[in-house]
Amino acid sequence: MRLDLHCHSTCSDGSMSPEWVASAAVDAGAALFCLTDHDTVDGYAATAERLAGRPCTVLRGVELSCKEGRRTIHLLIYGIADGPGLQTLEECLRGVRLAREERLLAIVDRLAGLGIKLDGEALLASTSDHTPGRPDVARALKEAGVVNSLREAFDRFLRDGGPADVQIARLSLGDGLDLGRACGGRMSLAHPHTLRSFPLVADICRRFHGAGLGGLEAFYGRYGPAEREGWCRLVDEQGMVATGGSDFHGEAVPSVSRPTIDLPAERAARLCEWLGVVPGAA
């Protein structure tokens, strides 16, 4: 089954609108779609409206930035329902946005210390319609001629631990799972390879499975068969569900040219059962 449960739009750090991403996914054959912008659910209404009447089930979702120890964990939350839980989540996300705005200005200050001057207030104003993040600074650096690409901006300045990196306070993974459960969501650990330790991922899955971490993104846009097999083995060992997504961003990640990936039928059936959805339902 073709689907996408991990993709981004201009509501966070993607370069294409929510409507464009949703349409591209369905045009590619997606029967199940969830926009998962970083720390915002603002794009959901646009995707649901754009795909109304199309043969695709649309979920409300988010990629929530959390912390476990000193590690950043990206938690995918699917199927967020209306109600008090959503209101609590959105209140939390407003606090996250404020922290991201403060970090953006702090990064500009760091760059100034390196002899690179950007207009922080103008840059912040340009993020009024989306969640601010390091890609915004990367684009500003490219426009100023400091770098030739967004990748170069991260490699030289903005990467974790880089000379202009500024850490941001994040929710604990436990608190993120609490928020997800309160709004009726199903939770999955995004792109586990980024943690760079299979034993660490296995330990996180084991410790937080009972708290609502039921999924692991075993099918990821850039995983080859061998890597998928390893993560699927962990899914089965832990009694979890394999989730999947392209992590499409547009120009920020040019190696992923379009949304959607394919899940084997058996994995897809288990996923849909876990989510409580019928794929392809308009």
GUGULO-794561 format. One record per residue (C-alpha): residue number from 1; residue in three letters; chain; x negated, z negated, y. Coordinates in steps of 0.02 Angstrom, whole numbers. Layout:
> NUM,ALA,A,X,Z,Y
...
***
This chain:
> 1,MET,A,0,0,0
> 2,ARG,A,-64,44,173
> 3,LEU,A,-54,-92,305
> 4,ASP,A,-144,-178,447
> 5,LEU,A,-141,-366,469
> 6,HIS,A,-292,-377,583
> 7,CYS,A,-307,-268,738
> 8,HIS,A,-326,-286,925
> 9,SER,A,-257,-212,1085
> 10,THR,A,-282,-221,1272
> 11,CYS,A,-194,-391,1266
> 12,SER,A,-363,-460,1211
> 13,ASP,A,-524,-363,1182
> 14,GLY,A,-459,-197,1117
> 15,SER,A,-463,-36,1218
> 16,MET,A,-292,34,1168
> 17,SER,A,-118,-31,1212
> 18,PRO,A,-12,-127,1086
> 19,GLU,A,106,21,1077
> 20,TRP,A,-36,141,1040
> 21,VAL,A,-109,32,902
> 22,ALA,A,61,7,820
> 23,SER,A,103,193,826
> 24,ALA,A,-68,241,758
> 25,ALA,A,-47,120,613
> 26,VAL,A,124,188,564
> 27,ASP,A,69,368,588
> 28,ALA,A,-70,327,464
> 29,GLY,A,60,266,339
> 30,ALA,A,67,77,368
> 31,ALA,A,217,-8,287
> 32,LEU,A,167,-179,356
> 33,PHE,A,92,-213,528
> 34,CYS,A,37,-364,628
> 35,LEU,A,-55,-358,794
> 36,THR,A,-178,-504,796
> 37,ASP,A,-251,-512,969
> 38,HIS,A,-372,-653,1007
> 39,ASP,A,-281,-810,1063
> 40,THR,A,-123,-722,1124
> 41,VAL,A,41,-660,1053
> 42,ASP,A,85,-561,1210
> 43,GLY,A,79,-391,1124
> 44,TYR,A,208,-428,990
> 45,ALA,A,364,-377,1087
> 46,ALA,A,289,-208,1130
> 47,THR,A,241,-172,949
> 48,ALA,A,411,-225,882
> 49,GLU,A,499,-115,1010
> 50,ARG,A,386,34,978
> 51,LEU,A,411,26,789
> 52,ALA,A,599,-9,793
> 53,GLY,A,680,112,671
> 54,ARG,A,513,161,592
> 55,PRO,A,482,124,407
> 56,CYS,A,367,-24,441
> 57,THR,A,388,-212,438
> 58,VAL,A,317,-291,597
> 59,LEU,A,258,-472,607
> 60,ARG,A,210,-580,756
> 61,GLY,A,31,-640,737
> 62,VAL,A,-127,-701,820
> 63,GLU,A,-313,-721,784
> 64,LEU,A,-344,-900,834
> 65,SER,A,-520,-956,877
> 66,CYS,A,-559,-1123,792
> 67,LYS,A,-708,-1232,754
> 68,GLU,A,-763,-1314,591
> 69,GLY,A,-918,-1418,620
> 70,ARG,A,-1032,-1306,722
> 71,ARG,A,-957,-1146,653
> 72,THR,A,-830,-1035,739
> 73,ILE,A,-687,-994,622
> 74,HIS,A,-562,-856,658
> 75,LEU,A,-392,-899,589
> 76,LEU,A,-264,-762,565
> 77,ILE,A,-84,-824,582
> 78,TYR,A,55,-709,521
> 79,GLY,A,244,-716,537
> 80,ILE,A,257,-832,687
> 81,ALA,A,440,-877,710
> 82,ASP,A,540,-915,867
> 83,GLY,A,570,-1099,906
> 84,PRO,A,481,-1257,961
> 85,GLY,A,327,-1217,856
> 86,LEU,A,300,-1054,949
> 87,GLN,A,322,-1144,1115
> 88,THR,A,188,-1270,1065
> 89,LEU,A,72,-1130,1010
> 90,GLU,A,95,-1035,1173
> 91,GLU,A,60,-1192,1273
> 92,CYS,A,-101,-1215,1176
> 93,LEU,A,-147,-1032,1204
> 94,ARG,A,-125,-1054,1391
> 95,GLY,A,-258,-1191,1383
> 96,VAL,A,-370,-1075,1282
> 97,ARG,A,-350,-940,1414
> 98,LEU,A,-402,-1060,1552
> 99,ALA,A,-557,-1108,1452
> 100,ARG,A,-597,-924,1427
> 101,GLU,A,-581,-891,1615
> 102,GLU,A,-701,-1034,1652
> 103,ARG,A,-823,-967,1523
> 104,LEU,A,-818,-792,1598
> 105,LEU,A,-871,-861,1768
> 106,ALA,A,-1006,-965,1685
> 107,ILE,A,-1074,-810,1598
> 108,VAL,A,-1081,-720,1766
> 109,ASP,A,-1181,-866,1834
> 110,ARG,A,-1301,-856,1686
> 111,LEU,A,-1324,-670,1717
> 112,ALA,A,-1359,-704,1902
> 113,GLY,A,-1498,-820,1846
> 114,LEU,A,-1569,-671,1751
> 115,GLY,A,-1564,-565,1908
> 116,ILE,A,-1404,-471,1862
> 117,LYS,A,-1268,-488,1991
> 118,LEU,A,-1084,-459,1948
> 119,ASP,A,-931,-503,2052
> 120,GLY,A,-858,-644,1949
> 121,GLU,A,-695,-659,2044
> 122,ALA,A,-661,-472,2037
> 123,LEU,A,-703,-471,1853
> 124,LEU,A,-586,-616,1821
> 125,ALA,A,-446,-530,1920
> 126,SER,A,-465,-377,1809
> 127,THR,A,-418,-481,1656
> 128,SER,A,-247,-534,1724
> 129,ASP,A,-156,-431,1591
> 130,HIS,A,-257,-487,1440
> 131,THR,A,-357,-629,1364
> 132,PRO,A,-527,-633,1451
> 133,GLY,A,-682,-625,1343
> 134,ARG,A,-861,-569,1327
> 135,PRO,A,-810,-385,1304
> 136,ASP,A,-749,-388,1485
> 137,VAL,A,-923,-439,1541
> 138,ALA,A,-1000,-309,1426
> 139,ARG,A,-895,-172,1506
> 140,ALA,A,-945,-234,1680
> 141,LEU,A,-1128,-227,1630
> 142,LYS,A,-1106,-49,1568
> 143,GLU,A,-1015,4,1727
> 144,ALA,A,-1155,-73,1831
> 145,GLY,A,-1284,29,1735
> 146,VAL,A,-1370,-124,1664
> 147,VAL,A,-1338,-68,1484
> 148,ASN,A,-1290,95,1402
> 149,SER,A,-1162,26,1281
> 150,LEU,A,-1056,-126,1242
> 151,ARG,A,-1163,-158,1088
> 152,GLU,A,-1320,-163,1195
> 153,ALA,A,-1236,-288,1312
> 154,PHE,A,-1204,-405,1166
> 155,ASP,A,-1374,-378,1086
> 156,ARG,A,-1469,-412,1247
> 157,PHE,A,-1362,-542,1335
> 158,LEU,A,-1195,-596,1261
> 159,ARG,A,-1223,-627,1075
> 160,ASP,A,-1204,-803,1009
> 161,GLY,A,-1361,-893,1068
> 162,GLY,A,-1405,-750,1186
> 163,PRO,A,-1477,-779,1360
> 164,ALA,A,-1305,-766,1443
> 165,ASP,A,-1201,-844,1304
> 166,VAL,A,-1091,-991,1353
> 167,GLN,A,-1007,-1093,1219
> 168,ILE,A,-821,-1130,1234
> 169,ALA,A,-722,-1280,1174
> 170,ARG,A,-613,-1230,1026
> 171,LEU,A,-476,-1305,921
> 172,SER,A,-528,-1381,757
> 173,LEU,A,-480,-1280,604
> 174,GLY,A,-365,-1422,551
> 175,ASP,A,-275,-1419,719
> 176,GLY,A,-258,-1229,709
> 177,LEU,A,-179,-1242,537
> 178,ASP,A,-60,-1375,603
> 179,LEU,A,-6,-1257,742
> 180,GLY,A,19,-1115,618
> 181,ARG,A,125,-1219,501
> 182,ALA,A,232,-1283,645
> 183,CYS,A,280,-1106,694
> 184,GLY,A,316,-1050,517
> 185,GLY,A,159,-946,499
> 186,ARG,A,51,-901,351
> 187,MET,A,-135,-924,379
> 188,SER,A,-286,-825,321
> 189,LEU,A,-473,-840,352
> 190,ALA,A,-531,-684,446
> 191,HIS,A,-687,-580,402
> 192,PRO,A,-770,-712,292
> 193,HIS,A,-935,-619,290
> 194,THR,A,-966,-672,471
> 195,LEU,A,-997,-850,411
> 196,ARG,A,-1148,-783,316
> 197,SER,A,-1128,-902,171
> 198,PHE,A,-1021,-875,18
> 199,PRO,A,-1033,-1059,-32
> 200,LEU,A,-978,-1111,143
> 201,VAL,A,-826,-998,136
> 202,ALA,A,-783,-1064,-37
> 203,ASP,A,-798,-1243,27
> 204,ILE,A,-685,-1208,177
> 205,CYS,A,-555,-1126,65
> 206,ARG,A,-560,-1273,-55
> 207,ARG,A,-547,-1407,79
> 208,PHE,A,-411,-1324,185
> 209,HIS,A,-304,-1238,55
> 210,GLY,A,-187,-1388,48
> 211,ALA,A,-173,-1388,238
> 212,GLY,A,-103,-1212,242
> 213,LEU,A,-253,-1096,224
> 214,GLY,A,-173,-988,92
> 215,GLY,A,-256,-820,126
> 216,LEU,A,-429,-745,134
> 217,GLU,A,-465,-576,213
> 218,ALA,A,-541,-497,57
> 219,PHE,A,-495,-321,113
> 220,TYR,A,-582,-290,278
> 221,GLY,A,-612,-127,368
> 222,ARG,A,-797,-115,333
> 223,TYR,A,-806,-196,160
> 224,GLY,A,-866,-89,17
> 225,PRO,A,-801,-109,-161
> 226,ALA,A,-933,-236,-213
> 227,GLU,A,-903,-349,-64
> 228,ARG,A,-714,-340,-87
> 229,GLU,A,-735,-385,-270
> 230,GLY,A,-833,-541,-227
> 231,TRP,A,-704,-603,-102
> 232,CYS,A,-561,-560,-221
> 233,ARG,A,-645,-664,-355
> 234,LEU,A,-648,-812,-236
> 235,VAL,A,-464,-782,-193
> 236,ASP,A,-418,-790,-376
> 237,GLU,A,-526,-943,-410
> 238,GLN,A,-446,-1037,-266
> 239,GLY,A,-267,-981,-303
> 240,MET,A,-257,-895,-134
> 241,VAL,A,-190,-727,-73
> 242,ALA,A,-296,-577,-23
> 243,THR,A,-254,-515,151
> 244,GLY,A,-319,-360,236
> 245,GLY,A,-346,-274,402
> 246,SER,A,-454,-148,491
> 247,ASP,A,-510,-259,637
> 248,PHE,A,-479,-107,746
> 249,HIS,A,-532,-131,928
> 250,GLY,A,-551,47,993
> 251,GLU,A,-708,86,1092
> 252,ALA,A,-776,-91,1074
> 253,VAL,A,-800,-61,887
> 254,PRO,A,-820,128,871
> 255,SER,A,-865,116,686
> 256,VAL,A,-680,77,652
> 257,SER,A,-598,237,710
> 258,ARG,A,-417,197,671
> 259,PRO,A,-307,53,613
> 260,THR,A,-245,27,432
> 261,ILE,A,-325,-3,264
> 262,ASP,A,-261,9,85
> 263,LEU,A,-222,-135,-33
> 264,PRO,A,-202,-112,-221
> 265,ALA,A,-20,-123,-275
> 266,GLU,A,-37,-290,-366
> 267,ARG,A,-127,-372,-219
> 268,ALA,A,-1,-300,-97
> 269,ALA,A,147,-365,-198
> 270,ARG,A,72,-540,-201
> 271,LEU,A,37,-532,-14
> 272,CYS,A,214,-480,29
> 273,GLU,A,284,-618,-81
> 274,TRP,A,174,-745,9
> 275,LEU,A,228,-679,179
> 276,GLY,A,410,-671,126
> 277,VAL,A,431,-491,184
> 278,VAL,A,489,-325,116
> 279,PRO,A,364,-190,166
> 280,GLY,A,432,-37,252
> 281,ALA,A,588,-125,319
> 282,ALA,A,625,-59,492
***
